[in-house]
Amino acid sequence: MATQVEHLDNHTARLTVSVSKETLEKAMQSAAKRIAGQVNIPGFRKGKAPYAVVLKYFGPEAVLEEAMDKLSQDVYKQALEESKIEPYAPGEVESFEPEPDVTIKFLVAKQPEVELGPYRDVRVPYEAPQVDDKAVEDTITRMRDARATVEPVEREAQIGDKVKFKVYGEAIHDHGDHEHDDEAETPEAKVEDHAEGEHDHDHEEHDHDHEHGATVEEFIDEEMDDVLSEDPNADLVPGFSAQVVGLKAGDEKSFKIMLPADFREAHYANHEVDFKVNVLGVQSRTLPELDDEFAKAASNGEAETMDALRERVRKDLQEEAERRYNSEYSDKVLDGMVGGATLKYPEKMVENTTNEILDSLDRNLRNSGLTLDYYMQVQKKTEADLRQDYRETALKRLERSLVLGELARLEGVTVSRDDITNRVTTMAESFGDQKDTFTKMLMKPENQQSIALDLLTEATIKRIVAIGKGENPPLPEPAATTEAASEETPVEASESKSE
């Protein structure tokens, strides 16, 4: 058997393999035996029909097809060994020529090649986030609200009460506004929101007239509990609570509210909403005193005083702010590293990454009660169109992942078994009395793998942040890197999660 290798531009290789006619003949005889053992041929027991009879009964083409299934697998394996090519995915038979010589051509997607370039020279300005006193006090307020004592009352609703009600509202558009809004909120845009996993008040438009030829659109139709507040940012819409104050269970009220220009949903900014509210119940809320007892209760005994609770809250908020900032910051640094890298990968990798994106889109749609087919119908797109739409996203995700994996390897980023065990212990502690049950669940191999990927990604992001800030963290010794990668890391660095 002889193998010729041709490296193609799209990071694939063509293997042209010459096979002797004797090898093909043996493969066909073996194939004939397999066929004879699977079917009944008149005059012969299963598996006993001679080769010539099988050829005549089924035809040479059928026997050759059966022979090629097994032969191509054996030939492909040998060809890979001879050519020293590392495939990314199983090869595909491009062609088979029985004459004049027996020749099989395979197309093989090669493993990606990543050269990072001077990635340690990438710099991005770093501005550490700061948590102000207001953020701390707002968090304390929410903790206090969550521990309020609630009880039904027969009186009219007041600011601070928790009120249960049914509310229906219609946004009123004049013709100019409505035409403009139709452009901003097309059916396609609404489906796109669902595809991204976002939810709103199900803005279903109604095509009936309102006063002076205006049209209306359903704004809200829900039964809900809400705390009446003077804070516009905490209200259902600014001014809503003031309209409900003074109502008691069984009362109904209709009123109009003009939404502000900076309303959170731009589609409704500067629009009047016609509300109808039916109050179902009113509950008073008694807030706990902000004293040391509250501090102990709110922190599960970890803070003895209100000052200690505020320090704890500030620390938690600061850590969360830094996590968010570092995630965004590392993306910028990583993009700089991608820009300086030389990447070679087969189209098959782009196809697989696109599949992952479309699978995620399908899940988001199903969670919203929609389907991918409906999405394509509304968008007026075929699957091929959709793949083209997401191609740039897939390329960016793939290239980030390749660079992230190579960087983790070069920087010697590893995850040890102790790291996984410690993370499992921390996660299980949050389940209280059920922590032993959840520890067993989290220690299953598939869950360990997921936890390891999370830890590896977190560690690599920390490394990227340090590089981007110019801290120049020391590189591991080459021998240590190899040993760590083979003994400590339970997952391949290239599997790290990256968007």
RODO-2510 file (C-alpha; in nm, 4 decimals, decimal comma):
residues 499
     n   res          X          Y          Z
     1     m     0,0000     0,0000     0,0000
     2     a     0,1359     0,3434    -0,0950
     3     t     0,0089     0,6777     0,0363
     4     q     0,0469     1,0220    -0,1163
     5     v    -0,0349     1,3317     0,0929
     6     e    -0,1616     1,6616    -0,0452
     7     h    -0,2150     1,9467     0,2019
     8     l    -0,5069     2,1660     0,0945
     9     d    -0,5677     2,5348     0,1658
    10     n    -0,8628     2,4779     0,4031
    11     h    -0,6467     2,2899     0,6577
    12     t    -0,7493     1,9525     0,5270
    13     a    -0,5383     1,6857     0,3634
    14     r    -0,6063     1,4560     0,0716
    15     l    -0,4673     1,1057     0,1156
    16     t    -0,4365     0,9146    -0,2111
    17     v    -0,3876     0,5477    -0,1308
    18     s    -0,2940     0,2822    -0,3853
    19     v    -0,4142    -0,0673    -0,2986
    20     s    -0,3116    -0,3878    -0,4719
    21     k    -0,5724    -0,5751    -0,6714
    22     e    -0,5020    -0,8778    -0,4526
    23     t    -0,6013    -0,6778    -0,1441
    24     l    -0,9247    -0,5670    -0,3104
    25     e    -0,9990    -0,9245    -0,4219
    26     k    -0,9538    -1,0549    -0,0668
    27     a    -1,1795    -0,7783     0,0640
    28     m    -1,4502    -0,8749    -0,1857
    29     q    -1,4274    -1,2429    -0,0912
    30     s    -1,4617    -1,1528     0,2770
    31     a    -1,7557    -0,9288     0,1903
    32     a    -1,9225    -1,2115    -0,0018
    33     k    -1,8910    -1,4382     0,3025
    34     r    -2,0510    -1,1735     0,5231
    35     i    -2,3362    -1,1301     0,2766
    36     a    -2,3900    -1,5055     0,2450
    37     g    -2,4041    -1,5366     0,6212
    38     q    -2,6780    -1,2757     0,6488
    39     v    -2,9253    -1,3801     0,3766
    40     n    -3,0787    -1,6975     0,2380
    41     i    -2,9501    -1,8031    -0,1036
    42     p    -3,1564    -2,0817    -0,2618
    43     g    -2,9751    -2,4182    -0,2528
    44     f    -2,7195    -2,3179     0,0130
    45     r    -2,7086    -2,2921     0,3902
    46     k    -2,6309    -1,9489     0,5353
    47     g    -2,2658    -1,8649     0,4860
    48     k    -2,1961    -2,1640     0,2575
    49     a    -2,2638    -2,0132    -0,0854
    50     p    -1,9488    -1,9973    -0,3027
    51     y    -1,8001    -1,6609    -0,3959
    52     a    -1,9002    -1,6908    -0,7605
    53     v    -2,2622    -1,7652    -0,6645
    54     v    -2,2796    -1,4602    -0,4352
    55     l    -2,1392    -1,2419    -0,7119
    56     k    -2,3967    -1,3711    -0,9583
    57     y    -2,6883    -1,3567    -0,7133
    58     f    -2,6246    -1,0035    -0,5750
    59     g    -2,4080    -0,8512    -0,8474
    60     p    -2,0463    -0,7360    -0,8299
    61     e    -2,1488    -0,3791    -0,7429
    62     a    -2,3262    -0,4842    -0,4212
    63     v    -2,0326    -0,7023    -0,3131
    64     l    -1,7866    -0,4230    -0,3935
    65     e    -1,9895    -0,1750    -0,1889
    66     e    -1,9864    -0,4124     0,1082
    67     a    -1,6133    -0,4713     0,0614
    68     m    -1,5380    -0,0993     0,0528
    69     d    -1,7048    -0,0372     0,3887
    70     k    -1,4478    -0,2536     0,5662
    71     l    -1,1552    -0,1981     0,3311
    72     s    -1,1739     0,1813     0,3445
    73     q    -1,1646     0,1734     0,7246
    74     d    -0,8549    -0,0478     0,7303
    75     v    -0,6813     0,1480     0,4549
    76     y    -0,7643     0,4828     0,6177
    77     k    -0,6143     0,3737     0,9512
    78     q    -0,2912     0,2618     0,7839
    79     a    -0,2765     0,5789     0,5728
    80     l    -0,2987     0,7987     0,8827
    81     e    -0,0121     0,6062     1,0428
    82     e     0,2037     0,6392     0,7320
    83     s     0,1288     1,0086     0,6751
    84     k     0,1650     1,1078     1,0451
    85     i    -0,1465     1,3250     1,0134
    86     e    -0,3518     1,3926     1,3280
    87     p    -0,7182     1,4145     1,2244
    88     y    -0,9666     1,6490     1,3878
    89     a    -1,2614     1,4371     1,2729
    90     p    -1,3137     1,1057     1,0881
    91     g    -1,1997     1,1185     0,7263
    92     e    -1,4336     1,1004     0,4295
    93     v    -1,3924     0,8893     0,1151
    94     e    -1,3632     1,1383    -0,1710
    95     s    -1,3379     0,8857    -0,4524
    96     f    -1,2700     0,5199    -0,5354
    97     e    -1,1180     0,4113    -0,8633
    98     p    -1,0861     0,0322    -0,9282
    99     e    -0,9100     0,0814    -1,2634
   100     p    -0,6424     0,0939    -1,3893
   101     d    -0,5034     0,0769    -1,0343
   102     v    -0,7089     0,0455    -0,7178
   103     t    -0,7056     0,3980    -0,5704
   104     i    -0,8921     0,5423    -0,2728
   105     k    -0,8836     0,9139    -0,1933
   106     f    -0,9668     1,0423     0,1547
   107     l    -1,0294     1,3990     0,2744
   108     v    -0,9066     1,4522     0,6300
   109     a    -0,9779     1,7560     0,8503
   110     k    -0,6528     1,8225     1,0353
   111     q    -0,6103     1,9203     1,3987
   112     p    -0,5925     2,2991     1,4412
   113     e    -0,2584     2,4764     1,4635
   114     v    -0,2206     2,7704     1,7012
   115     e     0,0735     3,0112     1,7224
   116     l     0,0031     3,2868     1,9730
   117     g     0,2720     3,5328     1,8752
   118     p     0,3848     3,7892     2,1400
   119     y     0,0709     3,7389     2,3485
   120     r     0,2460     3,8514     2,6683
   121     d     0,2891     4,1988     2,5204
   122     v    -0,0867     4,2615     2,4984
   123     r    -0,1904     4,5456     2,7301
   124     v    -0,5329     4,6902     2,8125
   125     p    -0,5907     4,9738     3,0649
   126     y    -0,7345     4,8378     3,3899
   127     e    -0,9676     5,0454     3,6064
   128     a    -1,0601     4,8567     3,9222
   129     p    -1,4338     4,8798     4,0014
   130     q    -1,5382     5,0488     4,3252
   131     v    -1,8478     4,9771     4,5360
   132     d    -2,0013     5,2935     4,6829
   133     d    -2,1971     5,3328     5,0071
   134     k    -2,5290     5,3536     4,8196
   135     a    -2,4820     5,0075     4,6695
   136     v    -2,4172     4,8693     5,0176
   137     e    -2,7232     5,0383     5,1669
   138     d    -2,9429     4,9296     4,8744
   139     t    -2,8386     4,5701     4,9377
   140     i    -2,9103     4,6040     5,3110
   141     t    -3,2537     4,7437     5,2199
   142     r    -3,3297     4,4431     5,0005
   143     m    -3,2161     4,2079     5,2770
   144     r    -3,4449     4,3920     5,5178
   145     d    -3,7386     4,3788     5,2762
   146     a    -3,6917     4,0034     5,2376
   147     r    -3,7298     3,9588     5,6143
   148     a    -4,0408     4,1721     5,6535
   149     t    -4,3329     4,0302     5,8518
   150     v    -4,6368     4,0168     5,6221
   151     e    -5,0017     3,9868     5,7333
   152     p    -5,3400     4,0486     5,5639
   153     v    -5,5256     4,3718     5,6463
   154     e    -5,8749     4,4963     5,5665
   155     r    -5,7767     4,8605     5,5237
   156     e    -5,6839     5,0591     5,2154
   157     a    -5,3416     5,0048     5,0659
   158     q    -5,0529     5,2269     5,1737
   159     i    -4,6991     5,2840     5,0504
   160     g    -4,4928     4,9897     5,1736
   161     d    -4,7812     4,7395     5,1631
   162     k    -4,7694     4,4247     4,9562
   163     v    -5,0687     4,4232     4,7241
   164     k    -5,2043     4,1396     4,5125
   165     f    -5,3906     4,2530     4,2022
   166     k    -5,4894     4,1796     3,8462
   167     v    -5,3728     4,4434     3,6046
   168     y    -5,4432     4,5016     3,2383
   169     g    -5,2853     4,7836     3,0427
   170     e    -5,2912     4,9081     2,6852
   171     a    -5,0313     5,1398     2,5376
   172     i    -5,1915     5,4101     2,3251
   173     h    -5,0256     5,5019     1,9941
   174     d    -5,1181     5,7735     1,7540
   175     h    -5,0616     5,6822     1,3896
   176     g    -4,7145     5,8354     1,3694
   177     d    -4,5915     5,6624     1,6833
   178     h    -4,7448     5,3294     1,5879
   179     e    -4,5870     5,3262     1,2454
   180     h    -4,2517     5,4022     1,3981
   181     d    -4,2957     5,1400     1,6678
   182     d    -4,3927     4,8741     1,4182
   183     e    -4,0496     4,9172     1,2685
   184     a    -3,8857     4,8826     1,6082
   185     e    -4,0923     4,5861     1,7267
   186     t    -4,1576     4,3620     1,4294
   187     p    -4,2601     3,9983     1,4773
   188     e    -3,9052     3,9094     1,3772
   189     a    -3,7652     4,1275     1,6561
   190     k    -3,9971     3,9679     1,9103
   191     v    -3,8889     3,6178     1,8133
   192     e    -3,5273     3,7345     1,8272
   193     d    -3,5834     3,8361     2,1909
   194     h    -3,7063     3,4870     2,2710
   195     a    -3,4104     3,3392     2,0873
   196     e    -3,1752     3,5311     2,3147
   197     g    -3,3569     3,4031     2,6227
   198     e    -3,5202     3,7369     2,7046
   199     h    -3,8771     3,7762     2,8244
   200     d    -4,1070     4,0730     2,8443
   201     h    -4,4785     4,1360     2,8857
   202     d    -4,5667     3,9465     2,5658
   203     h    -4,6271     4,2516     2,3533
   204     e    -4,9137     4,1246     2,1409
   205     e    -5,0500     4,3994     1,9228
   206     h    -5,4210     4,4633     1,8793
   207     d    -5,5374     4,6176     1,5550
   208     h    -5,8408     4,8010     1,6928
   209     d    -5,8978     5,1729     1,7002
   210     h    -5,8779     5,3991     2,0025
   211     e    -5,9818     5,7602     2,0456
   212     h    -5,9226     5,9889     1,7448
   213     g    -5,8046     5,7040     1,5252
   214     a    -5,5195     5,5979     1,7559
   215     t    -5,4315     5,2327     1,7952
   216     v    -5,3565     5,0380     2,1116
   217     e    -5,1151     4,7606     2,1984
   218     e    -5,1367     4,5280     2,4947
   219     f    -4,8827     4,6406     2,7520
   220     i    -4,9533     4,4032     3,0414
   221     d    -5,2099     4,1397     3,1407
   222     e    -5,1071     3,9696     3,4643
   223     e    -5,2020     3,8719     3,8169
   224     m    -4,9184     3,9683     4,0471
   225     d    -4,7952     4,0709     4,3922
   226     d    -4,6085     4,3977     4,4228
   227     v    -4,4816     4,6217     4,7012
   228     l    -4,6107     4,9787     4,6685
   229     s    -4,3146     5,2142     4,6473
   230     e    -4,2418     5,5831     4,6050
   231     d    -3,9194     5,4943     4,4235
   232     p    -3,9869     5,5162     4,0464
   233     n    -3,7181     5,2566     3,9815
   234     a    -3,8883     5,0084     4,2154
   235     d    -4,2404     5,0727     4,0857
   236     l    -4,4185     4,8653     3,8206
   237     v    -4,4050     5,1829     3,6124
   238     p    -4,3344     5,5289     3,7562
   239     g    -4,6493     5,6547     3,9292
   240     f    -4,8297     5,3191     3,9417
   241     s    -4,8132     5,2736     4,3209
   242     a    -4,9577     5,6200     4,3813
   243     q    -5,2674     5,5166     4,1848
   244     v    -5,3170     5,1995     4,3905
   245     v    -5,2758     5,3724     4,7290
   246     g    -5,6181     5,4023     4,8948
   247     l    -5,7666     5,0910     4,7316
   248     k    -5,8649     4,7829     4,9283
   249     a    -5,9496     4,4224     4,8401
   250     g    -6,2350     4,4113     4,5881
   251     d    -6,1786     4,7650     4,4561
   252     e    -6,1307     4,8347     4,0873
   253     k    -5,9753     5,1411     3,9298
   254     s    -5,8965     5,2645     3,5813
   255     f    -5,6327     5,5299     3,5200
   256     k    -5,3792     5,6524     3,2665
   257     i    -5,0028     5,6994     3,3104
   258     m    -4,7673     5,8725     3,0692
   259     l    -4,4444     5,6748     3,0548
   260     p    -4,1221     5,8782     3,0732
   261     a    -3,8854     5,9368     2,7818
   262     d    -3,6206     5,7180     2,9463
   263     f    -3,8566     5,4255     3,0134
   264     r    -3,6691     5,0930     3,0346
   265     e    -3,8458     4,9634     2,7214
   266     a    -3,7801     5,2242     2,4533
   267     h    -4,0743     5,0941     2,2491
   268     y    -4,3118     5,2483     2,5066
   269     a    -4,1208     5,5673     2,5924
   270     n    -4,3398     5,8808     2,5855
   271     h    -4,6522     5,6671     2,5436
   272     e    -4,9684     5,6807     2,7514
   273     v    -5,0840     5,3530     2,9074
   274     d    -5,4482     5,2921     2,9969
   275     f    -5,4548     5,0698     3,3107
   276     k    -5,7345     4,8760     3,4786
   277     v    -5,6556     4,7322     3,8241
   278     n    -5,8589     4,4869     4,0342
   279     v    -5,7224     4,4617     4,3907
   280     l    -5,7362     4,1052     4,5282
   281     g    -5,5724     4,1578     4,8661
   282     v    -5,3621     4,3901     5,0812
   283     q    -5,0903     4,2871     5,3252
   284     s    -4,9040     4,5083     5,5671
   285     r    -4,5287     4,4718     5,5934
   286     t    -4,3408     4,5257     5,9186
   287     l    -3,9701     4,5690     5,8582
   288     p    -3,7191     4,4460     6,1155
   289     e    -3,5024     4,6967     6,2990
   290     l    -3,1553     4,7463     6,1575
   291     d    -2,9787     4,6258     6,4702
   292     d    -2,7288     4,3587     6,5655
   293     e    -2,9988     4,0906     6,5788
   294     f    -3,0862     4,1677     6,2182
   295     a    -2,7182     4,1518     6,1249
   296     k    -2,6862     3,8039     6,2779
   297     a    -3,0033     3,6759     6,1099
   298     a    -2,9230     3,8250     5,7697
   299     s    -2,5708     3,6763     5,7689
   300     n    -2,6572     3,3368     5,9201
   301     g    -2,4559     3,4295     6,2274
   302     e    -2,1406     3,5370     6,0428
   303     a    -2,1801     3,9082     6,1281
   304     e    -2,2306     4,0084     6,4892
   305     t    -2,3032     4,3780     6,4304
   306     m    -2,4494     4,6030     6,1615
   307     d    -2,1019     4,7421     6,0913
   308     a    -1,9758     4,3882     6,0391
   309     l    -2,2729     4,3128     5,8105
   310     r    -2,1999     4,6213     5,6008
   311     e    -1,8346     4,5172     5,5708
   312     r    -1,9434     4,1695     5,4630
   313     v    -2,1910     4,3094     5,2079
   314     r    -1,9293     4,5502     5,0722
   315     k    -1,6798     4,2650     5,0384
   316     d    -1,9337     4,0465     4,8542
   317     l    -2,0357     4,3313     4,6228
   318     q    -1,6718     4,4159     4,5553
   319     e    -1,5906     4,0542     4,4652
   320     e    -1,8922     4,0334     4,2341
   321     a    -1,8057     4,3663     4,0697
   322     e    -1,4491     4,2484     4,0143
   323     r    -1,5717     3,9184     3,8676
   324     r    -1,7917     4,1012     3,6186
   325     y    -1,5240     4,3550     3,5323
   326     n    -1,2508     4,0928     3,5016
   327     s    -1,4713     3,8885     3,2701
   328     e    -1,5217     4,1877     3,0387
   329     y    -1,1584     4,2919     3,0751
   330     s    -1,0248     3,9450     2,9961
   331     d    -1,2417     3,9382     2,6820
   332     k    -1,0665     4,2542     2,5604
   333     v    -0,7220     4,1120     2,6370
   334     l    -0,8141     3,7803     2,4771
   335     d    -0,9318     3,9604     2,1636
   336     g    -0,5907     4,1277     2,1461
   337     m    -0,4221     3,7896     2,1747
   338     v    -0,6454     3,6460     1,9029
   339     g    -0,5532     3,9381     1,6788
   340     g    -0,1842     3,8556     1,7150
   341     a    -0,2213     3,4803     1,6731
   342     t    -0,1813     3,2663     1,3634
   343     l    -0,4642     3,0136     1,3511
   344     k    -0,5234     2,7285     1,1116
   345     y    -0,8324     2,5118     1,1442
   346     p    -1,0585     2,3090     0,9150
   347     e    -1,4049     2,4178     0,8093
   348     k    -1,5387     2,1189     1,0046
   349     m    -1,4540     2,3016     1,3288
   350     v    -1,6552     2,6044     1,2169
   351     e    -1,9440     2,3748     1,1280
   352     n    -1,9349     2,2070     1,4702
   353     t    -1,9186     2,5404     1,6530
   354     t    -2,2145     2,6655     1,4490
   355     n    -2,4029     2,3490     1,5482
   356     e    -2,3424     2,4334     1,9150
   357     i    -2,4779     2,7857     1,8642
   358     l    -2,7894     2,6618     1,6846
   359     d    -2,8462     2,3962     1,9517
   360     s    -2,8336     2,6710     2,2151
   361     l    -3,0730     2,8827     2,0078
   362     d    -3,3100     2,5865     1,9810
   363     r    -3,3059     2,5334     2,3597
   364     n    -3,3753     2,9016     2,4272
   365     l    -3,6644     2,8994     2,1846
   366     r    -3,8141     2,5855     2,3374
   367     n    -3,7866     2,7399     2,6843
   368     s    -3,9940     3,0275     2,5468
   369     g    -4,2533     2,7933     2,3993
   370     l    -4,1266     2,8390     2,0431
   371     t    -3,9425     2,6199     1,7953
   372     l    -3,6490     2,6659     1,5625
   373     d    -3,8745     2,5948     1,2650
   374     y    -4,1099     2,8755     1,3719
   375     y    -3,8147     3,1072     1,4220
   376     m    -3,6918     3,0397     1,0682
   377     q    -4,0441     3,0836     0,9323
   378     v    -4,0827     3,4249     1,0982
   379     q    -3,7342     3,5292     0,9926
   380     k    -3,8034     3,3979     0,6412
   381     k    -3,4755     3,2079     0,6474
   382     t    -3,3554     2,8593     0,5626
   383     e    -3,1143     2,6631     0,7801
   384     a    -2,8388     2,7589     0,5367
   385     d    -2,9300     3,1272     0,5850
   386     l    -2,9221     3,0830     0,9613
   387     r    -2,5811     2,9179     0,9463
   388     q    -2,4495     3,2069     0,7408
   389     d    -2,5965     3,4574     0,9881
   390     y    -2,4131     3,2921     1,2779
   391     r    -2,0892     3,2234     1,0923
   392     e    -1,9043     3,5282     1,2288
   393     t    -2,0187     3,4442     1,5814
   394     a    -1,8980     3,0875     1,5359
   395     l    -1,5610     3,2035     1,4008
   396     k    -1,5100     3,4397     1,6941
   397     r    -1,6065     3,1740     1,9484
   398     l    -1,3851     2,9121     1,7845
   399     e    -1,0798     3,1371     1,7592
   400     r    -1,1178     3,2541     2,1183
   401     s    -1,1449     2,8936     2,2331
   402     l    -0,8327     2,7898     2,0405
   403     v    -0,6290     3,0795     2,1792
   404     l    -0,7616     3,0264     2,5311
   405     g    -0,6680     2,6594     2,5209
   406     e    -0,3182     2,7225     2,3867
   407     l    -0,2605     3,0001     2,6385
   408     a    -0,3618     2,7693     2,9229
   409     r    -0,1107     2,5144     2,7948
   410     l     0,1772     2,7598     2,7541
   411     e     0,1093     2,9263     3,0888
   412     g     0,0893     2,5924     3,2665
   413     v    -0,2653     2,6510     3,3954
   414     t    -0,3824     2,3344     3,5665
   415     v    -0,6645     2,2031     3,7803
   416     s    -0,5824     1,9481     4,0487
   417     r    -0,8059     1,6887     4,2072
   418     d    -0,7873     1,8876     4,5308
   419     d    -0,9175     2,1952     4,3457
   420     i    -1,2184     1,9961     4,2274
   421     t    -1,2817     1,8483     4,5718
   422     n    -1,2644     2,1904     4,7361
   423     r    -1,5086     2,3368     4,4829
   424     v    -1,7473     2,0430     4,5351
   425     t    -1,7300     2,0969     4,9131
   426     t    -1,8065     2,4683     4,8738
   427     m    -2,0986     2,3992     4,6395
   428     a    -2,2426     2,1267     4,8616
   429     e    -2,2290     2,3452     5,1727
   430     s    -2,5024     2,5659     5,0264
   431     f    -2,7443     2,2714     5,0433
   432     g    -2,7331     2,2537     5,4236
   433     d    -2,8564     1,9216     5,5611
   434     q    -2,8591     1,7758     5,2099
   435     k    -2,4905     1,8468     5,1482
   436     d    -2,3838     1,4801     5,1684
   437     t    -2,6375     1,3829     4,9016
   438     f    -2,5263     1,6640     4,6739
   439     t    -2,1597     1,5869     4,7349
   440     k    -2,2137     1,2367     4,5962
   441     m    -2,3978     1,3793     4,2968
   442     l    -2,1321     1,6424     4,2269
   443     m    -1,8536     1,3845     4,2472
   444     k    -1,9945     1,1878     3,9533
   445     p    -1,7420     1,1861     3,6644
   446     e    -1,9533     1,3995     3,4300
   447     n    -2,0083     1,6630     3,7006
   448     q    -1,6402     1,6609     3,7945
   449     q    -1,5575     1,7247     3,4303
   450     s    -1,7894     2,0265     3,4192
   451     i    -1,6481     2,1634     3,7454
   452     a    -1,2934     2,1120     3,6177
   453     l    -1,3750     2,3082     3,3013
   454     d    -1,5144     2,5930     3,5105
   455     l    -1,2064     2,5984     3,7327
   456     l    -0,9693     2,5813     3,4368
   457     t    -1,1490     2,8692     3,2658
   458     e    -1,1453     3,0782     3,5840
   459     a    -0,7739     3,0172     3,6338
   460     t    -0,6969     3,1014     3,2700
   461     i    -0,9013     3,4226     3,2903
   462     k    -0,7018     3,5265     3,5998
   463     r    -0,3853     3,4652     3,4022
   464     i    -0,5142     3,6717     3,1100
   465     v    -0,6044     3,9585     3,3451
   466     a    -0,2560     3,9510     3,4981
   467     i    -0,0938     3,9591     3,1529
   468     g    -0,3166     4,2424     3,0301
   469     k    -0,2293     4,4488     3,3397
   470     g     0,1412     4,3979     3,2751
   471     e     0,2071     4,1969     3,5900
   472     n     0,4089     3,9392     3,3917
   473     p     0,3339     3,6312     3,6028
   474     p     0,6247     3,3846     3,5922
   475     l     0,6085     3,1022     3,3407
   476     p     0,6319     2,7459     3,4719
   477     e     0,9319     2,5298     3,4005
   478     p     0,8822     2,3272     3,0778
   479     a     0,9120     1,9952     3,2616
   480     a     0,6669     2,1104     3,5266
   481     t     0,4202     2,2205     3,2602
   482     t     0,4315     1,8807     3,0899
   483     e     0,3963     1,6942     3,4176
   484     a     0,1116     1,9153     3,5379
   485     a    -0,0766     1,8833     3,2120
   486     s    -0,0501     1,5051     3,2155
   487     e    -0,1059     1,4353     3,5857
   488     e    -0,3016     1,7192     3,7434
   489     t    -0,5337     1,8551     3,4796
   490     p    -0,8396     1,6289     3,4411
   491     v    -0,9483     1,8013     3,1193
   492     e    -0,7785     1,9257     2,8082
   493     a    -0,7072     2,2964     2,8116
   494     s    -0,8564     2,3324     2,4642
   495     e    -1,1943     2,2340     2,6079
   496     s    -1,2073     2,5492     2,8182
   497     k    -1,5313     2,7426     2,7953
   498     s    -1,5145     3,0626     2,5962
   499     e    -1,7812     3,2772     2,4318
***
